């Protein structure tokens, strides 16, 4: 579930507040959004995908909250790693991997 | 107990946000988005409300899906239909399958025109059989907005509204981020709020709590095929990703590493369920060669993210798996449709996507994905057009002045204590999650579960109206409870095994039960049979 909103990276655009289907975030005036309803997070990664500056980190554990150190996520290159796996819409103009599903499903 | 508590007059002028529309679409997943676009294209003024956010909400947006896209060449289409009929228990309707194939072909080609980046094969031919959820639904949101549709995000509908004749006349709900309420008066309404996965934590599925079933049933709509509601998807035990394709290349093992005989994603999922009753099940995707592994990563990159982040190499290391209930999301039950415009039994009320029954194209089984995606774009397209037609025929100035509330549970009873939505949700989950009750169904097991669920329903029916902070969760809990009771009522009535509905005490398919089961009612649930579409007898025998 969602564990980190990096203050260092966040530009206060509140896109995550808008796109989270479960309404987990709350906008805060002049500050990064707050993870206000963590228990409602469904670990769908959509917030990470839409964050324009890769300031969010969703831990893989869907059923419990775990401690995540921002430094470890930063050094592990994990910020933005969901966005970077090949979604076309967020990668416009870049050389994203093309969906190869048809080769697997027709096999 | 009365079937309904007294309904209230609703005055839109007292809502924080009020709007008149020709067509109101409830739900902004693929079915709702297609419905909104096609209603707008027919000239209707459209409002779309989503509990979460149109573009990111629902099972499709966060996952991705195959699409039942078959070029219009007769033998291939026939094969496409035939290949699914046995799996679905011969409850499909060839006429509907055929028009879904036609419509899906048109719609997917439109997606290409709109700029969806379909890949090409080695011959340079476009391959349009798969859609990546985030990209698809971001594009659909853009198309909805371009059509002039007003989108209200984070605006769950709480109940439908009716006119004095009982026809649908709009809906009302709350705006979670503004902390106030909305009322939309509309000449027709499309319910596209998805299926019900009981908050089981499947990818993107926690918004899917059967809300539309409840709202429509409160206005008298019927459901069909609710016994086909026990789809379980494989996922890593710790994670949310319920994408199952790659498990076709997996070996399932006990804790000590020895393979579990008969365990498989296809044709052996029940073995996994039985093993999970007593011990953990592990998995390694060890049958994929290096080329396939690379294709997998390029196909469904989100499959690997939780595994990568947990430090698991799924091609070499074993990881624990579980089965998550996806209810009617990968099931096929839903609101009954009465004609080709996807109208329900309630005047002015239409249903599309997983909110509607998919028996017409899938019978009693889908693997999710492909057919459901085709159904969402087709039924959405037809429901939107049908709702727009209905609004035009209703004519100008026909928006009713007097609106009555159609909702009930958690909304109407004054001067009584409200129920705890979390407690009711957990109590429902305790009856629908267990494989011993819902996967391996028996008359005794279903009856015992149903007694508990019926008692819960009596409790929440007399509970007081929910406070503003809890009302969304309370209505979700009520919808899941109502859904579970329709499920088990029809599962008890089908004393055979057909499609995904497997009865341990009736393990065979019974030719005499090739019919649909229609459920209606909330306090007293009626189940009746409807004949299935005509079918060539020799194919059943085959």
Contacts between the chains, C-beta under 8 A, distances in Angstrom:
chain1	res1	chain2	res2	distance
A	17	B	177	7.3
A	18	B	53	6.2
A	18	B	153	6.7
A	19	B	53	5.2
A	19	B	55	7.2
A	19	B	56	4.7
A	20	B	52	7.2
A	20	B	53	7.1
A	20	B	56	7.4
A	21	B	51	7.7
A	21	B	52	3.1
A	21	B	53	5.6
A	21	B	56	5.2
A	21	B	57	4.0
A	21	B	58	7.3
A	21	B	61	7.5
A	21	B	62	7.8
A	21	B	204	7.1
A	21	B	206	8.0
A	21	B	207	5.2
A	22	B	52	6.4
A	22	B	206	6.3
A	22	B	207	6.9
A	23	B	52	6.8
A	23	B	154	5.6
A	23	B	176	5.4
A	23	B	177	7.1
A	27	B	177	7.9
A	40	B	206	7.6
A	42	B	201	6.5
A	42	B	203	7.9
A	42	B	204	6.8
A	42	B	205	7.3
A	42	B	206	3.9
A	42	B	207	7.7
A	42	B	240	6.4
A	43	B	201	7.3
A	43	B	203	7.8
A	43	B	239	7.0
A	43	B	240	3.8
A	43	B	306	7.7
A	44	B	56	7.7
A	44	B	61	8.0
A	44	B	62	3.9
A	44	B	203	6.1
A	44	B	204	4.7
A	44	B	240	6.8
A	45	B	62	6.6
A	45	B	302	6.8
A	45	B	305	6.7
A	46	B	56	4.3
A	46	B	61	6.8
A	46	B	62	5.5
A	46	B	134	7.2
A	46	B	204	7.8
A	49	B	134	5.6
A	50	B	56	7.2
A	59	B	309	6.9
A	60	B	236	8.0
A	60	B	238	6.5
A	60	B	239	5.3
A	60	B	305	7.2
A	60	B	306	3.6
A	60	B	307	7.4
A	60	B	309	4.2
A	60	B	310	4.6
A	61	B	238	5.2
A	61	B	239	7.3
A	61	B	310	7.8
A	62	B	201	5.4
A	62	B	238	6.7
A	62	B	239	5.3
A	62	B	240	3.9
A	62	B	306	7.8
A	63	B	201	6.8
A	63	B	238	6.7
A	78	B	309	6.8
A	81	B	305	7.3
A	81	B	308	7.6
A	81	B	309	7.8
A	82	B	302	7.3
A	82	B	305	5.6
A	85	B	301	3.4
A	85	B	302	6.9
A	85	B	304	7.6
A	85	B	305	6.7
A	86	B	298	6.8
A	86	B	301	4.8
A	87	B	132	6.5
A	87	B	134	5.1
A	87	B	135	5.8
A	87	B	301	7.8
A	88	B	117	4.6
A	88	B	132	7.0
A	88	B	135	4.8
A	89	B	134	6.5
A	89	B	135	4.6
A	89	B	138	4.7
A	89	B	139	7.2
A	90	B	134	7.7
A	97	B	297	7.8
A	97	B	298	4.5
A	97	B	301	7.6
A	98	B	117	7.6
A	98	B	119	4.4
A	98	B	120	8.0
A	98	B	298	6.9
A	99	B	117	7.9
A	99	B	118	7.8
A	99	B	119	5.1
A	99	B	130	5.8
A	99	B	132	5.9
A	99	B	298	7.0
A	99	B	299	6.1
A	100	B	119	6.9
A	100	B	295	4.6
A	100	B	298	4.2
A	100	B	299	4.7
A	101	B	64	7.9
A	101	B	66	7.0
A	101	B	129	7.4
A	101	B	130	3.8
A	101	B	299	4.1
A	101	B	300	6.9
A	102	B	119	6.7
A	102	B	121	7.0
A	102	B	127	4.0
A	102	B	129	5.4
A	102	B	130	5.9
A	103	B	121	8.0
A	103	B	295	5.4
A	103	B	299	7.7
A	104	B	245	6.9
A	104	B	292	7.2
A	104	B	295	5.6
A	104	B	296	6.8
A	104	B	299	5.7
A	105	B	66	5.9
A	105	B	129	6.5
A	105	B	130	7.0
A	105	B	245	7.3
A	106	B	129	7.6
